Amino acid sequence: MRFLIKIYQWLISPLLAPSCRFYPTCSQYAYDALSRHHFFRAIQLIGCRVIKCQPFHPGGYDPVPKNMSECTRKLATDYKSEFHHYEP
């Protein structure tokens, strides 16, 4: 899976205009998540990141969590900020 991300970064990404509102970029975030965490946790993190990648999110610095406790906290925070901000 990481190999496919590197191919995208080397061959496809240079042809596209820079548009990622986050640092690291979404593809680098996915690569880092797959390097640091087991597959299913990485997929969870990547999914949350992709959901945030939209015009109404300000973007900014958003690194992959280093350990499981940070990871759990980040997933809970991301979920609340993305899905519960419309509560009355």
Backbone bond lengths (Angstrom), bond angles and torsions (degrees), N, CA, C in turn:
res aa  C-N    CA-C-N  psi(-1)  N-CA   C-N-CA  omega(-1)  CA-C   N-CA-C  phi
1 M - - - 1.455 - - 1.536 110.20 -
2 R 1.349 116.12 -44.30 1.468 119.06 179.31 1.523 110.94 -62.81
3 F 1.332 116.16 -33.92 1.460 120.52 178.01 1.529 110.95 -60.86
4 L 1.321 116.83 -41.73 1.470 120.96 178.75 1.528 111.52 -64.36
5 I 1.326 116.26 -36.90 1.469 119.78 177.60 1.521 110.06 -65.06
6 K 1.339 117.03 -42.45 1.470 120.53 178.89 1.531 111.01 -63.55
7 I 1.315 117.38 -39.63 1.472 120.21 176.83 1.522 109.79 -60.84
8 Y 1.329 116.96 -44.62 1.469 120.76 176.70 1.534 110.10 -58.46
9 Q 1.337 117.07 -46.33 1.466 120.59 -177.78 1.528 111.69 -64.48
10 W 1.315 117.71 -36.99 1.466 121.02 -177.33 1.524 113.14 -81.28
11 L 1.330 117.54 -38.29 1.460 119.93 -171.20 1.524 115.32 -104.20
12 I 1.304 117.69 -38.87 1.469 120.47 -173.08 1.522 112.23 -97.69
13 S 1.308 116.90 -47.46 1.466 121.18 -176.11 1.533 113.69 -55.51
14 P 1.345 119.75 -40.81 1.470 118.77 179.12 1.530 114.00 -62.62
15 L 1.324 117.07 -21.65 1.468 120.67 -179.56 1.526 112.65 -83.09
16 L 1.324 117.00 -14.95 1.463 121.81 -177.39 1.526 110.47 -98.96
17 A 1.303 115.90 151.48 1.469 119.79 175.84 1.532 108.55 -69.65
18 P 1.334 117.68 141.47 1.469 119.48 178.12 1.529 110.09 -61.28
19 S 1.319 117.11 123.96 1.460 119.14 -177.20 1.521 113.66 -138.73
20 C 1.324 118.16 -2.38 1.460 120.00 -178.04 1.524 109.45 -71.32
21 R 1.319 116.35 130.32 1.466 120.80 -178.66 1.515 112.12 -89.59
22 F 1.326 116.98 4.59 1.463 121.54 -178.41 1.518 111.69 -117.62
23 Y 1.322 114.65 157.98 1.463 121.94 168.43 1.516 107.03 -128.76
24 P 1.301 118.99 126.25 1.456 128.15 -2.77 1.530 111.39 -68.72
25 T 1.326 114.72 164.24 1.467 118.68 -179.52 1.524 110.03 -59.47
26 C 1.300 116.43 163.43 1.470 120.45 -178.52 1.524 111.91 -60.87
27 S 1.328 117.59 -38.84 1.466 118.79 179.37 1.526 111.03 -68.32
28 Q 1.323 117.73 -38.77 1.466 120.20 177.58 1.522 110.28 -68.65
29 Y 1.319 117.31 -37.36 1.464 122.00 176.25 1.529 109.67 -59.42
30 A 1.331 117.08 -45.41 1.466 121.05 179.28 1.529 110.60 -62.29
31 Y 1.324 116.79 -43.72 1.468 120.94 178.80 1.527 110.42 -61.20
32 D 1.323 116.76 -46.45 1.471 121.15 -179.95 1.528 111.53 -64.25
33 A 1.324 117.12 -41.93 1.469 120.77 179.68 1.524 110.46 -62.13
34 L 1.324 117.11 -42.89 1.463 120.64 178.70 1.524 111.90 -68.77
35 S 1.325 117.53 -27.08 1.466 121.30 178.07 1.524 111.95 -76.79
36 R 1.317 117.78 -34.23 1.468 121.89 -172.62 1.518 115.29 -95.64
37 H 1.315 117.59 -28.03 1.465 120.72 -172.19 1.524 110.73 -125.15
38 H 1.342 115.55 160.68 1.465 118.33 176.90 1.531 108.75 -65.05
39 F 1.312 115.16 161.63 1.463 122.04 -169.56 1.528 113.53 -52.44
40 F 1.333 117.68 -49.22 1.464 119.87 -174.04 1.529 112.19 -69.55
41 R 1.323 118.02 -36.52 1.468 120.79 176.11 1.526 109.05 -66.94
42 A 1.326 116.75 -41.39 1.467 120.60 179.07 1.528 110.81 -61.60
43 I 1.325 116.98 -42.35 1.467 120.78 178.98 1.526 110.31 -62.88
44 Q 1.328 116.94 -38.83 1.474 120.86 176.40 1.524 110.62 -60.65
45 L 1.324 116.32 -48.45 1.467 120.83 -179.52 1.529 111.19 -62.77
46 I 1.321 116.10 -44.22 1.466 120.52 -179.93 1.528 110.25 -62.88
47 G 1.326 116.92 -42.19 1.466 120.84 178.08 1.515 112.08 -59.80
48 C 1.330 116.63 -44.78 1.475 120.18 178.08 1.520 110.76 -62.29
49 R 1.318 116.71 -40.05 1.463 120.55 -179.89 1.524 110.75 -65.15
50 V 1.323 116.88 -44.01 1.465 120.79 -179.58 1.528 110.67 -63.55
51 I 1.323 117.37 -38.58 1.471 121.02 177.50 1.529 110.62 -62.41
52 K 1.333 116.84 -36.87 1.469 120.20 179.66 1.523 112.45 -73.71
53 C 1.324 117.44 -19.27 1.462 121.57 -175.22 1.532 109.74 -80.25
54 Q 1.312 115.37 80.90 1.466 122.10 -179.06 1.528 108.44 -151.67
55 P 1.315 118.33 161.61 1.464 121.87 -172.08 1.526 115.76 -60.30
56 F 1.322 118.57 -21.92 1.461 119.89 -176.62 1.522 113.44 -90.67
57 H 1.313 117.11 -0.48 1.463 120.95 176.97 1.522 107.73 -101.10
58 P 1.339 118.41 135.27 1.460 120.09 -175.84 1.525 114.39 -69.92
59 G 1.338 118.67 -18.90 1.460 120.30 -178.12 1.513 111.01 78.24
60 G 1.328 116.26 -150.54 1.456 121.12 179.24 1.520 112.17 111.68
61 Y 1.327 115.18 -162.64 1.464 121.83 -177.89 1.520 109.17 -77.81
62 D 1.324 116.76 122.61 1.465 121.93 -175.89 1.528 109.24 -146.32
63 P 1.339 118.01 77.34 1.465 120.33 -177.46 1.527 112.24 -76.44
64 V 1.314 115.85 161.80 1.466 122.20 174.26 1.525 107.66 -70.70
65 P 1.336 118.06 134.13 1.467 120.22 177.67 1.530 110.87 -60.43
66 K 1.342 115.77 145.91 1.464 120.32 -176.36 1.519 113.50 -81.75
67 N 1.328 117.66 -32.01 1.465 119.57 -176.53 1.526 110.15 -136.31
68 M 1.322 114.95 175.72 1.464 120.15 -173.89 1.526 113.14 -65.68
69 S 1.341 118.58 -38.16 1.469 118.67 -179.27 1.525 110.57 -66.89
70 E 1.330 117.17 -41.11 1.471 120.29 175.24 1.522 109.99 -63.11
71 C 1.315 115.23 -39.10 1.457 121.73 -178.23 1.528 110.61 -62.46
72 T 1.321 116.62 -47.62 1.463 121.34 179.73 1.521 110.73 -62.77
73 R 1.327 116.45 -43.32 1.467 121.28 179.34 1.529 110.34 -63.25
74 K 1.335 117.03 -43.08 1.469 121.07 -179.54 1.529 111.02 -64.14
75 L 1.328 117.21 -44.50 1.465 119.75 179.80 1.523 111.04 -62.20
76 A 1.331 117.36 -41.01 1.471 120.77 179.15 1.525 110.68 -65.86
77 T 1.324 117.24 -43.26 1.464 121.84 -179.92 1.525 110.78 -65.51
78 D 1.339 116.60 -45.65 1.465 120.43 179.29 1.519 110.71 -61.37
79 Y 1.325 116.62 -42.46 1.465 120.39 -179.74 1.522 110.68 -61.50
80 K 1.325 116.50 -46.73 1.469 119.97 -179.32 1.522 111.09 -63.32
81 S 1.320 117.34 -43.49 1.463 119.54 -175.77 1.524 112.12 -71.21
82 E 1.324 118.15 -32.07 1.457 120.31 -177.14 1.521 113.67 -87.67
83 F 1.332 118.02 -32.58 1.452 119.61 -170.86 1.520 114.68 -113.56
84 H 1.309 118.13 -12.08 1.462 119.08 -176.17 1.528 113.21 -118.36
85 H 1.313 118.11 12.47 1.464 118.38 -179.42 1.524 112.14 -82.38
86 Y 1.313 118.48 -0.71 1.460 121.18 177.81 1.521 112.96 -101.32
87 E 1.335 116.78 8.79 1.467 119.62 179.99 1.520 110.49 -66.89
88 P 1.347 117.44 146.87 1.474 120.27 179.87 1.515 112.17 -71.36
